[in-house]
């Protein structure tokens, strides 16, 4: 209604670039549950669900919010309605992109939105999120490496072995991380150095 009345520009500059109406229509059609949350960044993430990160950030900047709220809310907004594949590697890549804290919040929020749905689509979404959350919780329980800082090999190790070129060190560490994202059991210094460096 706000957009139909052309009131968007009077709310804030970025409002016209959000897709709140589409989200509301989809929510009505799918029977998405109303969710009560206390955290400010989660409330804004829900408000802007479906908006791309750039549009969401523009909208939130107009509201003069702090950077942490803007960053967190825009990430949630962008990913809230996107399906998350129930695949261990893909879940790790998304966690790598948005961070552990927000990944946990995102999955909890998706679960609250879709649980108890009556349509076949809603039931499928709910079951999918349950599976994704189960996999994510298992990844966390086993402390599987996701970020470079969790890799068994550090840049200093490669320098000690004679590698002095920064770009090559970065590329080697990235390749090692890809290996352990797919095979966490291979996160051992001797194995990774033998495979990717020697």
One Martini backbone bead per residue (centre of mass of N, CA, C, O) as a GRO file, in nm:
protein
  198
    1UNK     BB    1   0.056   0.064  -0.019
    2UNK     BB    2   0.292   0.256  -0.006
    3UNK     BB    3   0.369   0.232  -0.309
    4UNK     BB    4   0.091   0.297  -0.438
    5UNK     BB    5   0.107   0.594  -0.287
    6UNK     BB    6   0.400   0.710  -0.317
    7UNK     BB    7   0.570   0.702  -0.017
    8UNK     BB    8   0.862   0.604  -0.024
    9UNK     BB    9   1.035   0.880  -0.042
   10UNK     BB   10   0.924   0.968   0.256
   11UNK     BB   11   1.076   0.756   0.416
   12UNK     BB   12   1.315   0.669   0.203
   13UNK     BB   13   1.535   0.638  -0.050
   14UNK     BB   14   1.555   0.301  -0.045
   15UNK     BB   15   1.255   0.193  -0.059
   16UNK     BB   16   1.203   0.159  -0.373
   17UNK     BB   17   1.427  -0.095  -0.384
   18UNK     BB   18   1.234  -0.267  -0.246
   19UNK     BB   19   1.036  -0.596  -0.182
   20UNK     BB   20   0.797  -0.597   0.031
   21UNK     BB   21   0.534  -0.662  -0.122
   22UNK     BB   22   0.620  -0.940  -0.228
   23UNK     BB   23   0.659  -1.064   0.047
   24UNK     BB   24   0.369  -1.021   0.153
   25UNK     BB   25   0.228  -1.185  -0.068
   26UNK     BB   26   0.385  -1.447  -0.018
   27UNK     BB   27   0.308  -1.478   0.279
   28UNK     BB   28   0.004  -1.509   0.233
   29UNK     BB   29   0.015  -1.753   0.032
   30UNK     BB   30   0.201  -1.943   0.234
   31UNK     BB   31   0.167  -1.887   0.550
   32UNK     BB   32   0.347  -1.723   0.708
   33UNK     BB   33   0.475  -1.665   1.003
   34UNK     BB   34   0.470  -1.487   1.273
   35UNK     BB   35   0.751  -1.301   1.414
   36UNK     BB   36   0.906  -1.266   1.729
   37UNK     BB   37   1.153  -1.009   1.792
   38UNK     BB   38   1.422  -0.829   1.950
   39UNK     BB   39   1.627  -0.794   1.747
   40UNK     BB   40   1.696  -0.541   1.536
   41UNK     BB   41   1.834  -0.681   1.288
   42UNK     BB   42   1.605  -0.891   1.252
   43UNK     BB   43   1.369  -0.700   1.199
   44UNK     BB   44   1.496  -0.571   0.944
   45UNK     BB   45   1.534  -0.833   0.789
   46UNK     BB   46   1.230  -0.894   0.770
   47UNK     BB   47   1.134  -0.632   0.634
   48UNK     BB   48   1.364  -0.689   0.384
   49UNK     BB   49   1.284  -0.942   0.264
   50UNK     BB   50   1.443  -0.997  -0.061
   51UNK     BB   51   1.649  -0.798  -0.059
   52UNK     BB   52   1.916  -0.669  -0.157
   53UNK     BB   53   2.198  -0.566  -0.008
   54UNK     BB   54   2.216  -0.280  -0.130
   55UNK     BB   55   1.925  -0.186  -0.072
   56UNK     BB   56   1.924  -0.239   0.231
   57UNK     BB   57   2.158  -0.052   0.303
   58UNK     BB   58   2.031   0.209   0.196
   59UNK     BB   59   1.785   0.207   0.382
   60UNK     BB   60   1.942   0.191   0.662
   61UNK     BB   61   2.108   0.450   0.630
   62UNK     BB   62   1.862   0.646   0.631
   63UNK     BB   63   1.811   0.557   0.946
   64UNK     BB   64   2.087   0.580   1.106
   65UNK     BB   65   2.236   0.327   1.151
   66UNK     BB   66   2.442   0.109   1.254
   67UNK     BB   67   2.673  -0.096   1.106
   68UNK     BB   68   2.596  -0.366   1.236
   69UNK     BB   69   2.296  -0.356   1.164
   70UNK     BB   70   2.325  -0.321   0.862
   71UNK     BB   71   2.491  -0.576   0.798
   72UNK     BB   72   2.307  -0.791   0.930
   73UNK     BB   73   2.031  -0.719   0.798
   74UNK     BB   74   2.119  -0.743   0.496
   75UNK     BB   75   2.195  -1.042   0.507
   76UNK     BB   76   1.921  -1.150   0.596
   77UNK     BB   77   1.749  -1.032   0.367
   78UNK     BB   78   1.899  -1.177   0.128
   79UNK     BB   79   1.864  -1.492   0.266
   80UNK     BB   80   1.575  -1.565   0.376
   81UNK     BB   81   1.440  -1.660   0.075
   82UNK     BB   82   1.671  -1.839   0.026
   83UNK     BB   83   1.778  -2.129  -0.058
   84UNK     BB   84   1.920  -2.406   0.125
   85UNK     BB   85   2.132  -2.643   0.072
   86UNK     BB   86   2.159  -2.989   0.174
   87UNK     BB   87   2.492  -2.923   0.188
   88UNK     BB   88   2.785  -2.922   0.338
   89UNK     BB   89   2.950  -2.734   0.152
   90UNK     BB   90   2.735  -2.508   0.106
   91UNK     BB   91   2.705  -2.434   0.405
   92UNK     BB   92   3.000  -2.346   0.443
   93UNK     BB   93   3.004  -2.120   0.228
   94UNK     BB   94   2.787  -1.946   0.362
   95UNK     BB   95   2.929  -1.916   0.633
   96UNK     BB   96   3.180  -1.779   0.512
   97UNK     BB   97   3.017  -1.528   0.406
   98UNK     BB   98   2.838  -1.450   0.695
   99UNK     BB   99   2.886  -1.623   0.937
  100UNK     BB  100   2.811  -1.789   1.221
  101UNK     BB  101   2.606  -1.609   1.366
  102UNK     BB  102   2.415  -1.557   1.115
  103UNK     BB  103   2.362  -1.848   1.041
  104UNK     BB  104   2.210  -1.925   1.294
  105UNK     BB  105   1.990  -1.707   1.267
  106UNK     BB  106   1.884  -1.779   0.988
  107UNK     BB  107   1.785  -2.070   1.053
  108UNK     BB  108   1.595  -1.996   1.284
  109UNK     BB  109   1.416  -1.805   1.118
  110UNK     BB  110   1.328  -2.003   0.902
  111UNK     BB  111   1.197  -2.202   1.092
  112UNK     BB  112   0.979  -2.008   1.208
  113UNK     BB  113   0.843  -1.934   0.933
  114UNK     BB  114   0.783  -2.252   0.826
  115UNK     BB  115   0.663  -2.373   1.056
  116UNK     BB  116   0.343  -2.518   1.023
  117UNK     BB  117   0.279  -2.556   0.743
  118UNK     BB  118   0.014  -2.642   0.506
  119UNK     BB  119   0.157  -2.647   0.262
  120UNK     BB  120   0.363  -2.825   0.062
  121UNK     BB  121   0.579  -2.605   0.043
  122UNK     BB  122   0.611  -2.549   0.347
  123UNK     BB  123   0.687  -2.838   0.428
  124UNK     BB  124   0.939  -2.852   0.253
  125UNK     BB  125   1.087  -2.612   0.381
  126UNK     BB  126   1.091  -2.718   0.669
  127UNK     BB  127   1.246  -2.982   0.609
  128UNK     BB  128   1.494  -2.848   0.484
  129UNK     BB  129   1.579  -2.678   0.730
  130UNK     BB  130   1.616  -2.913   0.921
  131UNK     BB  131   1.847  -3.041   0.757
  132UNK     BB  132   2.039  -2.801   0.754
  133UNK     BB  133   2.057  -2.768   1.063
  134UNK     BB  134   2.172  -3.046   1.121
  135UNK     BB  135   2.432  -3.009   0.958
  136UNK     BB  136   2.535  -2.753   1.096
  137UNK     BB  137   2.547  -2.869   1.386
  138UNK     BB  138   2.752  -3.091   1.308
  139UNK     BB  139   2.980  -2.909   1.218
  140UNK     BB  140   3.008  -2.767   1.494
  141UNK     BB  141   3.048  -3.022   1.676
  142UNK     BB  142   3.322  -3.095   1.488
  143UNK     BB  143   3.493  -2.846   1.410
  144UNK     BB  144   3.481  -2.759   1.121
  145UNK     BB  145   3.647  -2.608   0.883
  146UNK     BB  146   3.597  -2.263   0.726
  147UNK     BB  147   3.843  -2.090   0.795
  148UNK     BB  148   4.165  -1.992   0.766
  149UNK     BB  149   4.222  -1.986   1.083
  150UNK     BB  150   4.147  -2.319   1.084
  151UNK     BB  151   4.394  -2.393   0.955
  152UNK     BB  152   4.678  -2.589   0.993
  153UNK     BB  153   4.791  -2.387   0.790
  154UNK     BB  154   5.019  -2.123   0.761
  155UNK     BB  155   5.194  -1.874   0.630
  156UNK     BB  156   5.449  -1.926   0.805
  157UNK     BB  157   5.495  -2.214   0.701
  158UNK     BB  158   5.560  -2.135   0.405
  159UNK     BB  159   5.794  -1.944   0.466
  160UNK     BB  160   5.970  -2.164   0.611
  161UNK     BB  161   5.973  -2.326   0.318
  162UNK     BB  162   6.034  -2.060   0.103
  163UNK     BB  163   5.782  -1.880   0.071
  164UNK     BB  164   5.749  -1.520  -0.048
  165UNK     BB  165   5.484  -1.503  -0.212
  166UNK     BB  166   5.186  -1.379  -0.143
  167UNK     BB  167   4.991  -1.488  -0.368
  168UNK     BB  168   5.084  -1.787  -0.336
  169UNK     BB  169   5.003  -1.821  -0.047
  170UNK     BB  170   4.703  -1.756  -0.081
  171UNK     BB  171   4.642  -1.980  -0.290
  172UNK     BB  172   4.731  -2.222  -0.120
  173UNK     BB  173   4.536  -2.175   0.119
  174UNK     BB  174   4.276  -2.187  -0.048
  175UNK     BB  175   4.315  -2.477  -0.150
  176UNK     BB  176   4.325  -2.605   0.130
  177UNK     BB  177   4.043  -2.513   0.221
  178UNK     BB  178   3.884  -2.662   0.004
  179UNK     BB  179   3.968  -2.939   0.097
  180UNK     BB  180   3.849  -2.916   0.400
  181UNK     BB  181   3.557  -2.861   0.325
  182UNK     BB  182   3.530  -3.155   0.194
  183UNK     BB  183   3.785  -3.271   0.397
  184UNK     BB  184   3.829  -3.238   0.728
  185UNK     BB  185   4.035  -3.480   0.783
  186UNK     BB  186   4.272  -3.305   0.614
  187UNK     BB  187   4.348  -3.109   0.866
  188UNK     BB  188   4.680  -3.147   0.810
  189UNK     BB  189   4.985  -3.035   0.777
  190UNK     BB  190   5.134  -3.267   0.626
  191UNK     BB  191   4.922  -3.320   0.411
  192UNK     BB  192   4.897  -3.033   0.284
  193UNK     BB  193   5.195  -2.989   0.212
  194UNK     BB  194   5.230  -3.240   0.031
  195UNK     BB  195   4.994  -3.166  -0.173
  196UNK     BB  196   5.050  -2.823  -0.216
  197UNK     BB  197   5.389  -2.787  -0.197
  198UNK     BB  198   5.596  -3.042  -0.249
   0.00000   0.00000   0.00000
